[in-house]
Amino acid sequence: MAIKAISTHYGLDNSVPLALDAGIDVLCFGNNLSYDPDIAPRAIAILERAVTSGLIPASRVDESCARVLSLKRKALLIA
C-alpha cells in the first residue's frame, strides 16, 4: 500500500477503500521508508469511515474477515 505508484496518486485515504472495493482481503504496509507508528490505527479509521459513510458496505468487510478466518482454519492456525 505504500509503494510510490499507489501512495503518490491515491494516498492512504483513497487507496484503502479502493483496495477493499477491488476485492483485496489483506492489506500490507511496507512501513520502513517513511515510518509511521500509527499506520494500523490510521488504516482502521479509514475503513471505519468508509463503512459508516456507506462507501464500503459492512458486509464487504465481513466477507474479507470470513475468507481470512477460513484460510487460517485450513492452515490450522486457529480452531
BAFI-3210 file (N, C-alpha, C; in Angstrom, 3 decimals, decimal comma, padded with zeros to 6 digits):
// residues 79
n [1|2|3|4|5|6|7|8|9|10|11|12|13|14|15|16|17|18|19|20|21|22|23|24|25|26|27|28|29|30|31|32|33|34|35|36|37|38|39|40|41|42|43|44|45|46|47|48|49|50|51|52|53|54|55|56|57|58|59|60|61|62|63|64|65|66|67|68|69|70|71|72|73|74|75|76|77|78|79]
n.u [000,821|002,113|003,684|005,158|003,621|001,010|000,780|001,498|-000,325|-002,885|-003,006|-003,381|-005,985|-007,674|-006,726|-007,029|-009,905|-010,412|-008,871|-010,184|-012,630|-011,848|-011,559|-009,551|-008,381|-006,487|-004,407|-001,193|001,367|004,293|006,197|008,639|010,186|009,181|008,549|005,665|004,316|001,667|000,299|-001,394|-003,664|-004,505|-005,225|-007,313|-009,125|-009,698|-011,005|-013,209|-014,470|-015,099|-016,977|-018,992|-019,780|-020,962|-019,578|-018,183|-019,767|-020,644|-020,880|-018,987|-016,555|-017,033|-017,053|-014,355|-013,158|-014,272|-013,151|-010,413|-010,362|-011,246|-009,120|-007,114|-008,075|-007,883|-005,151|-004,567|-004,110|-005,892|-008,558]
n.v [-001,199|001,130|001,653|003,769|004,319|003,901|005,392|008,008|008,711|008,111|008,186|007,376|007,626|007,268|004,949|002,738|002,191|001,764|-000,500|-002,473|-002,414|-003,431|-006,055|-006,954|-008,691|-008,615|-006,132|-004,879|-003,126|-001,594|-000,380|001,024|002,872|005,430|005,720|005,165|005,112|004,906|003,639|001,344|001,977|004,238|003,154|001,488|003,410|004,719|002,666|002,342|004,844|004,654|002,625|003,638|005,875|004,756|004,197|001,790|-001,258|-002,765|-005,471|-006,168|-005,981|-007,971|-010,182|-010,315|-010,821|-013,334|-014,891|-014,716|-015,886|-018,439|-019,350|-019,348|-021,354|-023,549|-023,683|-024,497|-022,644|-021,541|-022,662]
n.w [000,000|000,353|-001,817|-004,268|-006,606|-005,759|-003,322|-004,098|-006,129|-005,144|-002,316|001,184|002,292|000,103|-001,171|000,553|000,890|-001,864|-002,392|-000,861|-002,142|-004,560|-003,993|-002,347|000,474|002,503|003,642|003,056|004,533|003,821|006,003|006,233|004,752|005,165|008,141|010,046|013,049|013,653|011,616|011,434|013,188|011,736|009,225|010,029|010,988|008,593|007,206|008,910|008,594|005,872|005,899|007,663|006,234|004,089|001,819|001,588|001,982|005,121|004,972|003,105|004,467|006,322|004,597|003,806|006,297|006,857|004,797|005,409|007,985|007,304|005,724|007,663|009,336|007,611|007,386|009,830|011,814|013,533|015,666]
ca.u [000,000|002,967|004,518|005,030|002,529|-000,251|000,785|001,567|-001,507|-004,150|-002,944|-003,922|-007,430|-008,371|-006,267|-007,535|-011,242|-010,334|-008,345|-011,264|-013,621|-011,285|-011,571|-008,400|-008,776|-005,416|-003,583|000,176|002,001|005,740|006,297|010,039|010,785|008,695|007,928|004,501|003,943|000,213|-000,264|-002,518|-004,851|-004,953|-005,912|-008,577|-010,012|-010,132|-012,015|-014,413|-015,136|-015,636|-018,188|-020,042|-020,261|-021,652|-018,688|-017,952|-020,755|-020,084|-020,843|-017,734|-015,549|-017,359|-016,612|-012,897|-012,865|-014,639|-012,166|-009,149|-010,544|-011,311|-007,761|-006,382|-008,524|-007,297|-003,717|-004,507|-003,604|-006,907|-009,517]
ca.v [000,000|002,316|001,852|005,132|004,415|004,000|006,476|009,315|009,003|007,910|008,484|006,344|007,781|006,736|003,621|001,676|001,773|001,247|-001,867|-003,337|-002,444|-004,257|-007,453|-007,279|-009,087|-008,311|-005,005|-004,970|-001,812|-001,575|000,808|001,221|004,029|006,594|005,027|005,759|004,194|004,842|003,212|000,420|002,719|005,113|002,325|001,065|004,571|004,942|001,647|002,672|005,970|004,169|001,855|004,498|006,797|003,990|003,975|000,345|-001,902|-003,563|-006,867|-006,377|-006,239|-009,295|-011,173|-010,434|-011,489|-014,741|-015,566|-014,804|-016,893|-019,741|-019,717|-019,662|-022,677|-024,542|-023,762|-024,956|-021,566|-021,314|-023,788]
ca.w [000,000|000,438|-002,998|-004,785|-007,572|-005,019|-002,333|-004,762|-006,945|-004,440|-000,891|002,059|002,466|-001,065|-001,583|001,426|000,433|-003,232|-002,323|-000,401|-003,219|-005,624|-003,574|-001,511|001,826|003,449|003,205|003,540|004,562|003,994|006,851|006,572|004,090|005,889|009,261|010,691|014,129|013,749|010,335|011,634|013,616|010,640|008,231|010,640|010,998|007,207|006,921|009,685|007,911|004,600|006,195|008,225|005,199|003,056|000,682|001,589|002,860|006,223|004,524|002,366|005,496|006,855|003,610|003,929|007,573|006,729|003,952|006,154|009,034|006,643|005,348|008,893|009,785|006,707|007,690|011,223|012,670|014,568|015,788]
c.u [000,863|003,854|004,177|003,851|001,174|-000,256|000,793|000,264|-002,828|-004,123|-003,648|-005,444|-008,230|-007,994|-006,816|-008,952|-011,232|-009,829|-009,432|-012,321|-013,152|-011,208|-010,382|-008,877|-007,753|-004,571|-002,211|000,824|003,490|006,083|007,746|010,665|010,414|007,873|006,799|004,051|002,438|-000,453|-001,464|-003,760|-005,391|-005,736|-007,270|-009,579|-010,543|-011,213|-013,314|-015,186|-015,778|-016,925|-019,296|-020,593|-021,035|-020,806|-018,401|-019,015|-020,065|-019,983|-019,554|-016,594|-015,771|-016,893|-015,097|-012,523|-013,149|-013,612|-010,829|-009,255|-010,605|-009,917|-006,928|-006,794|-007,903|-005,807|-003,478|-003,909|-004,590|-007,848|-010,815]
c.v [001,261|002,500|003,181|005,295|004,558|005,235|007,859|009,675|008,922|008,349|007,404|006,419|007,223|005,295|002,494|001,264|001,203|-000,196|-002,839|-003,502|-003,337|-005,737|-007,883|-007,591|-008,698|-007,186|-005,122|-003,586|-001,978|-000,287|001,090|002,450|005,332|006,056|005,836|004,794|004,016|004,335|002,288|001,153|003,659|004,322|001,860|002,217|004,874|003,931|001,932|003,808|005,524|003,385|002,772|005,485|006,080|003,727|002,485|-000,283|-002,735|-005,024|-007,173|-006,670|-007,625|-010,404|-011,397|-011,178|-012,982|-015,497|-015,738|-015,868|-018,302|-020,230|-020,085|-021,036|-023,767|-024,733|-024,195|-023,901|-021,211|-022,505|-023,463]
c.w [000,000|-000,792|-003,647|-005,747|-006,882|-004,130|-002,985|-005,457|-006,182|-002,988|-000,090|002,171|001,293|-001,366|-000,718|001,019|-000,990|-003,245|-001,886|-001,487|-004,368|-005,238|-002,740|-000,095|002,881|002,871|003,843|003,430|004,800|004,722|007,222|005,906|004,780|007,061|009,876|011,784|014,265|012,477|010,513|012,134|012,528|009,599|008,765|010,639|009,593|006,829|007,658|009,026|006,600|004,819|006,706|007,203|004,100|001,819|000,493|002,490|003,945|005,817|003,764|003,335|006,089|005,904|003,709|005,205|007,477|005,889|004,680|007,245|008,449|006,259|006,576|009,418|008,915|006,997|009,129|012,149|013,779|014,571|015,102]
res [m|a|i|k|a|i|s|t|h|y|g|l|d|n|s|v|p|l|a|l|d|a|g|i|d|v|l|c|f|g|n|n|l|s|y|d|p|d|i|a|p|r|a|i|a|i|l|e|r|a|v|t|s|g|l|i|p|a|s|r|v|d|e|s|c|a|r|v|l|s|l|k|r|k|a|l|l|i|a]
***
